[in-house]
């Protein structure tokens, strides 16, 4: 696997992690509000790119568990 393929795989994994975190949090919030399941599974990236504010909100934090 070339360096370029590794970098692409890493970015795709990061994208999927952010997407999963966002959908999990939206799903939990939707359940608390009593919304139907399909409403809380909303995902709207623009041309496959994650909005920078969403990335900051749902990305990994610098805090560590001890």
HELIX and SHEET records of a PDB file:
HELIX    1   1 UNK A    3  UNK A   33  1                                  31    
HELIX    2   2 UNK A   37  UNK A   40  1                                   4    
HELIX    3   3 UNK A   52  UNK A   58  1                                   7    
END                                                                             
